[in-house]
Amino acid sequence: MDNQQLRALKEQLGVINYKINYKTGVHLGVIEDFFSGRTDALSPADRGKIEALLLAEAKKK
Protein backbone atom coordinates (compact mmCIF):
# COMPACT_ATOMS: atom_id res chain seq x y z
CA MET A 1 0.00 0.00 0.00
CA ASP A 2 1.47 3.37 -0.95
CA ASN A 3 1.37 6.57 1.10
CA GLN A 4 -1.74 8.01 -0.55
CA GLN A 5 -3.69 4.78 -0.11
CA LEU A 6 -2.69 4.60 3.56
CA ARG A 7 -3.77 8.20 4.18
CA ALA A 8 -7.04 7.69 2.28
CA LEU A 9 -7.86 4.54 4.23
CA LYS A 10 -7.27 6.35 7.54
CA GLU A 11 -9.57 9.18 6.47
CA GLN A 12 -12.23 6.79 5.17
CA LEU A 13 -12.27 4.85 8.44
CA GLY A 14 -12.10 7.94 10.64
CA VAL A 15 -9.35 6.48 12.82
CA ILE A 16 -7.69 9.13 14.99
CA ASN A 17 -3.93 9.48 15.35
CA TYR A 18 -4.02 8.70 19.06
CA LYS A 19 -5.70 5.34 18.45
CA ILE A 20 -3.00 4.42 15.94
CA ASN A 21 -0.36 5.44 18.48
CA TYR A 22 -2.01 3.47 21.28
CA LYS A 23 -2.59 0.29 19.31
CA THR A 24 0.71 0.16 17.37
CA GLY A 25 3.24 1.81 19.67
CA VAL A 26 4.44 4.06 16.84
CA HIS A 27 5.39 7.51 18.18
CA LEU A 28 2.57 10.03 17.93
CA GLY A 29 4.86 12.62 16.32
CA VAL A 30 5.74 10.21 13.52
CA ILE A 31 2.06 9.45 12.95
CA GLU A 32 1.08 13.12 12.94
CA ASP A 33 3.88 14.07 10.55
CA PHE A 34 3.07 11.25 8.13
CA PHE A 35 -0.70 11.69 8.01
CA SER A 36 -0.51 15.49 7.82
CA GLY A 37 1.77 15.19 4.78
CA ARG A 38 4.79 16.86 6.39
CA THR A 39 6.86 13.77 5.63
CA ASP A 40 6.56 10.61 3.58
CA ALA A 41 9.18 8.76 5.61
CA LEU A 42 8.00 5.77 7.62
CA SER A 43 10.21 2.92 8.71
CA PRO A 44 9.17 -0.43 7.24
CA ALA A 45 8.31 -1.70 10.74
CA ASP A 46 6.10 1.32 11.51
CA ARG A 47 4.43 1.14 8.10
CA GLY A 48 3.63 -2.54 8.63
CA LYS A 49 2.09 -1.90 12.05
CA ILE A 50 -0.04 1.00 10.84
CA GLU A 51 -1.14 -0.85 7.72
CA ALA A 52 -2.12 -3.94 9.75
CA LEU A 53 -4.14 -1.82 12.18
CA LEU A 54 -6.00 0.03 9.43
CA LEU A 55 -6.77 -3.18 7.55
CA ALA A 56 -8.09 -4.76 10.77
CA GLU A 57 -10.29 -1.70 11.35
CA ALA A 58 -11.59 -1.96 7.79
CA LYS A 59 -12.58 -5.59 8.38
CA LYS A 60 -14.56 -4.58 11.46
CA LYS A 61 -16.71 -2.19 9.45
Rosetta constraint file for C-alpha pairs under 8 A:
AtomPair CA 1 CA 5 HARMONIC 6.04 0.50
AtomPair CA 1 CA 6 HARMONIC 6.41 0.50
AtomPair CA 1 CA 51 HARMONIC 7.85 0.50
AtomPair CA 2 CA 6 HARMONIC 6.26 0.50
AtomPair CA 3 CA 7 HARMONIC 6.21 0.50
AtomPair CA 3 CA 40 HARMONIC 7.03 0.50
AtomPair CA 4 CA 8 HARMONIC 6.02 0.50
AtomPair CA 5 CA 9 HARMONIC 6.03 0.50
AtomPair CA 6 CA 10 HARMONIC 6.32 0.50
AtomPair CA 6 CA 51 HARMONIC 7.03 0.50
AtomPair CA 7 CA 11 HARMONIC 6.31 0.50
AtomPair CA 7 CA 35 HARMONIC 6.03 0.50
AtomPair CA 8 CA 12 HARMONIC 6.01 0.50
AtomPair CA 9 CA 13 HARMONIC 6.10 0.50
AtomPair CA 9 CA 54 HARMONIC 7.13 0.50
AtomPair CA 10 CA 14 HARMONIC 5.95 0.50
AtomPair CA 10 CA 15 HARMONIC 5.68 0.50
AtomPair CA 10 CA 16 HARMONIC 7.96 0.50
AtomPair CA 10 CA 54 HARMONIC 6.72 0.50
AtomPair CA 11 CA 15 HARMONIC 6.91 0.50
AtomPair CA 13 CA 54 HARMONIC 7.97 0.50
AtomPair CA 13 CA 57 HARMONIC 7.43 0.50
AtomPair CA 13 CA 58 HARMONIC 6.87 0.50
AtomPair CA 15 CA 19 HARMONIC 6.80 0.50
AtomPair CA 15 CA 20 HARMONIC 7.36 0.50
AtomPair CA 16 CA 20 HARMONIC 6.71 0.50
AtomPair CA 17 CA 21 HARMONIC 6.24 0.50
AtomPair CA 17 CA 28 HARMONIC 7.01 0.50
AtomPair CA 17 CA 31 HARMONIC 6.45 0.50
AtomPair CA 17 CA 32 HARMONIC 6.64 0.50
AtomPair CA 18 CA 22 HARMONIC 6.03 0.50
AtomPair CA 18 CA 28 HARMONIC 6.81 0.50
AtomPair CA 19 CA 23 HARMONIC 6.00 0.50
AtomPair CA 20 CA 24 HARMONIC 5.83 0.50
AtomPair CA 20 CA 25 HARMONIC 7.73 0.50
AtomPair CA 20 CA 26 HARMONIC 7.51 0.50
AtomPair CA 20 CA 31 HARMONIC 7.73 0.50
AtomPair CA 20 CA 50 HARMONIC 6.82 0.50
AtomPair CA 20 CA 53 HARMONIC 7.38 0.50
AtomPair CA 21 CA 25 HARMONIC 5.25 0.50
AtomPair CA 21 CA 26 HARMONIC 5.26 0.50
AtomPair CA 21 CA 27 HARMONIC 6.12 0.50
AtomPair CA 21 CA 28 HARMONIC 5.48 0.50
AtomPair CA 21 CA 31 HARMONIC 7.25 0.50
AtomPair CA 22 CA 26 HARMONIC 7.85 0.50
AtomPair CA 23 CA 53 HARMONIC 7.60 0.50
AtomPair CA 24 CA 49 HARMONIC 5.87 0.50
AtomPair CA 24 CA 50 HARMONIC 6.64 0.50
AtomPair CA 24 CA 53 HARMONIC 7.38 0.50
AtomPair CA 26 CA 30 HARMONIC 7.10 0.50
AtomPair CA 26 CA 31 HARMONIC 7.06 0.50
AtomPair CA 26 CA 46 HARMONIC 6.21 0.50
AtomPair CA 27 CA 31 HARMONIC 6.50 0.50
AtomPair CA 28 CA 32 HARMONIC 6.05 0.50
AtomPair CA 29 CA 33 HARMONIC 6.03 0.50
AtomPair CA 30 CA 34 HARMONIC 6.11 0.50
AtomPair CA 30 CA 42 HARMONIC 7.72 0.50
AtomPair CA 31 CA 35 HARMONIC 6.08 0.50
AtomPair CA 32 CA 36 HARMONIC 5.87 0.50
AtomPair CA 33 CA 37 HARMONIC 6.24 0.50
AtomPair CA 33 CA 38 HARMONIC 5.09 0.50
AtomPair CA 33 CA 39 HARMONIC 5.75 0.50
AtomPair CA 34 CA 38 HARMONIC 6.11 0.50
AtomPair CA 34 CA 39 HARMONIC 5.19 0.50
AtomPair CA 34 CA 40 HARMONIC 5.77 0.50
AtomPair CA 34 CA 41 HARMONIC 7.06 0.50
AtomPair CA 34 CA 42 HARMONIC 7.39 0.50
AtomPair CA 42 CA 46 HARMONIC 6.21 0.50
AtomPair CA 42 CA 47 HARMONIC 5.87 0.50
AtomPair CA 43 CA 47 HARMONIC 6.08 0.50
AtomPair CA 44 CA 48 HARMONIC 6.08 0.50
AtomPair CA 45 CA 49 HARMONIC 6.36 0.50
AtomPair CA 46 CA 50 HARMONIC 6.19 0.50
AtomPair CA 47 CA 51 HARMONIC 5.92 0.50
AtomPair CA 48 CA 52 HARMONIC 6.02 0.50
AtomPair CA 49 CA 53 HARMONIC 6.23 0.50
AtomPair CA 50 CA 54 HARMONIC 6.20 0.50
AtomPair CA 51 CA 55 HARMONIC 6.10 0.50
AtomPair CA 52 CA 56 HARMONIC 6.11 0.50
AtomPair CA 53 CA 57 HARMONIC 6.20 0.50
AtomPair CA 54 CA 58 HARMONIC 6.15 0.50
AtomPair CA 55 CA 59 HARMONIC 6.35 0.50
AtomPair CA 56 CA 60 HARMONIC 6.51 0.50
AtomPair CA 57 CA 61 HARMONIC 6.72 0.50
